[in-house]
Amino acid sequence: MHITVRQLQVFEAVARRLSYTRAAEELHLTQPAVSMQIKQLEGSVGMPLFEQMGKKIYLTQAGTAMLSHSRNIMQNLAAAAEEMNDLRGADSGRLRISIASTVNYFATQLLAVFAREHPSVEIILDVTNRESLLNRLEANVPDLVLMGKPPADMDLVSEPFMDNPLVMIAATDHPLASRKKIPIHDLANTGFLVRESGSGTRAAMERFFVEHDFSYKKGMELMGNEAVKQGVEAGLGLALVSIHTVEQELVLNRLVKLDIEGLPIMRRWYVAHRRGKRLSATAQAFREFVLEAGMKAST
């Protein structure tokens, strides 16, 4: 078989996304270019790797087998690249970081400082929600991820580096804005703005409500923290968010933090990577930088 690395990269993206369109967006290619790479790969393999049923595509048996082999090949190539980076030291090479969208409010500042200290490092940053981040971690795409508590069923090495309190926010003129020690059940008739499915913040909110036997009223589902904050400020409902996402709005009195019994939910941010992954000197330097920054922030 004559197979190129680019074909394997495209194939892995399509297999992970189960969508030519989404794979094309991720790889910054046109959809016809993605389709051509897959067609050429299938020609080399001699069997179809995908089958279409209705509007959805699925891996064939050959596709499932090829996905396992392609990931092994890409991991071996990444390990070779990282070893070469090690020889160049921590001040050069490439650093691939994936972060949960909520982490973005302070992680970009960390990256800016790290970039100034290591100007020769090429940083590739991916900001996404928790579900997509876990998919990329499973595919061994990033060197390191910054996220909420990693799932126990993934074989990861993770270390907490910063507290992440989740608080309830409201518009400044909300009737509950000045009340103290508000029972959660006093919010029964209030609409809540929630993040999209796959968001770690939404999952934490729903767990909190289940633990307190509270059935919440979903007013609107929004993509991203900025949309949620703007919706709350406009009076469309309440929302549970990380305190890191609303620090500026609270200082400017654009939003208010409600005093809800049982809140804040105390969570932590973690820096994590796949167990067994051989971190380059650059990635190891960034990991240590994040842990040190977290310690300074907590003192």
N, C-alpha and C positions, 0 to 999 in steps of 0.2 A: 504493500500500500504506500502511496505517496501522499503524505498528510503534512500540512504546514501548521506551525504554531498558531498562526492567525485563525485558521479554520477551527482549531480546538478552542481558542478563546471565544469565537463567535458561537460555536456549538454549545459551550458551557453556559453562556449567557442566555441563549434561547431555551436550553433545557431547564435552567433555574427559573426563568420567568414564564416559561411555556407561552411565549408570545414573541413573534418576530418584531412587532412594533416596539415593545418595551425594551427588548434587547438592543434594537437599533438606537433608541434614545440613550441607553446606558453607555453604549460604545461610541456614540457620536458618529454613527454611520446612517446611510439611507437604508430603508427597508429592502429595496432591491439588492443592495450590496450584501446585506445579511443573507437574503434568500440565495444569492449566487454562491456564497461561501458554503452554506449548508448543502446545496446541490452538488458542488464539487466534492465535498467530503463524502456524501452519500455515494457518489460515483467511484471514489477510491475504495470505500468500504464494500461496495457491491450490494448494499441493502438499504432500504429506507430507515431513517433514524427517527422520524416523526410520522404520525398519522393524524389526519384531521377528521373530527366528528362534529358536524355543525360548524360553529364558529370557534371551537376550541381545538388546540393541538395537544397531542399526548406523545410521550416517548414510546417507541416500539421496544420489543425485547432487545433488539440489536442496539437501540439508542440507550437503553438503561445500562447495558454492558459497556458501551463506548463512553458514557458519562463517567463511570468509575475509572476507566483507564485514562481518560483525558484529565481528570482531576489529579490523578497520581503523577502524570507527566508534568502538569503545570506546577504542582507542588515541588517536584524535583528541580524544575527549572528555577522556581523562586528560591529554593534553598541554595542553588548554585550562585544565583545573583547575590543573595545575602552574604554568602561566604566571600565573594569578591568584594562586597562592600566592607566586610570586616577587615580585609587587607588594606583598604583605604582609610579605615578609622571612622570615628563617630562624626567627624566634621564633613563628611561627604556621603554620597549615596542617596538613596530614595527612601522616604518614609511614607507609608500608606496608613492613614488613620481614618477610621469610621467612628462617628459620634452620633449618639441619640440627639434628636433635634433640640430637646430641652437643654442638653449640655452645651449647645452652641453658644448660649448667652455668656459663658465664661471661658469655654474651651478655646475660642478664637484668640482671646487675650493671652492664654497660655502659649498657644502656637506662635503668636507674634513675638513673644519674649524668646521662645526657643529658637525661632528663625533668626533673630538678631544675634544670638549666641553661636549659632551654627549656620552661617550664611551660605555655605556650599551645599547644604542639604536640600534636595527637591522634595517638597511636601505635597502629597496628594490627599486632599481632604474630601470625605464623603459624609454629608449630613442627611440623616434619614430617620424614620421612626423605628421603634424597637423591632417590629416584625421583620422589616427589610434588613436591619442591621444584623439580626441573628442569621438570616439567610446568607448574607455575605460572609459572616464569620464561619458558618458551616462550610461554605465553599472555599475557605482559607484565602479570601481576597485581601483583607487588611493585615497589617503587621500587628496593630493594637487597636482596641476599641475603648471608648469612654462611654459608659452606659450606667443604667440603674442595675439593681441586683441581677446577676446573670442566672439563667435557669439552672437548676440542679442537675438536669438530665443531659447537659452538654459538658463534654470533657474539656474544661477550661482551667487556666490558671488566672485567678482574679484577686485583686487587692483593693480594699476600700481606700479612698483618698480624701473624700470630702463629704460632709453632711448635706442632705438634700431634703429639707422640710417641705411638705406639701400643705398648702394653705387654701382656704376658701376666699375668693375675692368677689366683690360686688361693686356696682356703680356707687359713687360717693353719696348720691341722694337716695339710696335704697333704704326702705323703712327699717331694716335691721342693722344699718351701719353703725349706730351708736349703742346698740344693746350689748350686754355682757353675758357670758356663759350661756349661749343660745343652745337649747337642746336640739339635736339633729332632727327630731320629728316635727319641730316648728317650721321646717322647710318643706313639708309635705306638699304644699300647693305651689311651690316655686319651681320654675323651669330651670333646667341646667344645660349649659353649653358644654359639649363633650368633644374630645379629640376623635379623630378617625379610628376605626378598628385597626388594631395592631399597635396602638400607642401605649407605652408603658404607664403613662400618667392616667390614662383612662382605665387601664386594668387595675391600678392601685385604688382609684376612686371606687370602682365597682366592688372590689374586695372589701373596702371600708364600709360601704353601704350594706353589703350582705352581713358583715360582722355585727352591724348595729340594727339589723332587721328593718332596714329602711328602703322602701321602694321609691326610687327617684323618678321625677318627671323629666324626660328628655325633651328639651325645647328645640335644640338644633345641634347637628353634628358638623364640625368645622375641621378643615385641614390646617394644622399648624397652630403654634402658640400665638402668633400675631393676630390671626383671625379670631381666636378665642378671646384675647384681651380686648380687641376692638369691639367685639360683640357684647362683652360684659360692660364696657364703658358706655356703650350705647343703650344700656338698660334691657338687653334681650334676655338676661338671666344671670345666674351665678355660675361659677366654675371653680374646680379644684385644680391648682397649678403648683408648680415648683416655685418656691420663693425667689429663686434666681431669675425667673422670667419676668418678674414684676417689680423688682427693686426700684427701678427708675420711676415707674408709674406711681408707686406708693409715695416716694419722696416728693413728686410733683403734684400729689393729691388728685391724680386722675382716676385712681382706683382706691378701694379700701379693703383691708383684710378683716374678715368677720371673725368674731370671737365664738367659734363653734366648739361645743364640748367634744372632747376626743381628738381635736386637732391642735397642732399640726400632726400629720403622719410623718414620723421620723424615718427617713430612708437615707441611703448613702449612694454616692457615686463610686463606680469601680473602674479601674483600668484592667483590661483582660486580654488574653490571647489564647489560641488553641494550645492545649497541652501537647508537648513534644515539638512545638514549633521552635526552630532555632532562630532566636532573635539576633538581628544584626547588631553591630556596635551602635549604629544610629538609633535603632528601635530601643535598645537597652538604655541608651542615654536619655531618650525621651521618657521612657517608663520611670526612671529614677527622678527625672525633672518633675514629672507630674506628682509623684509621691511626696517629694520635698515641698512643692508648691502647696499641696493639700495640708501638710503639717504646718506650714507658715500661716495658712489661712485660718486654721483652727486654734492658733495660739493668740 
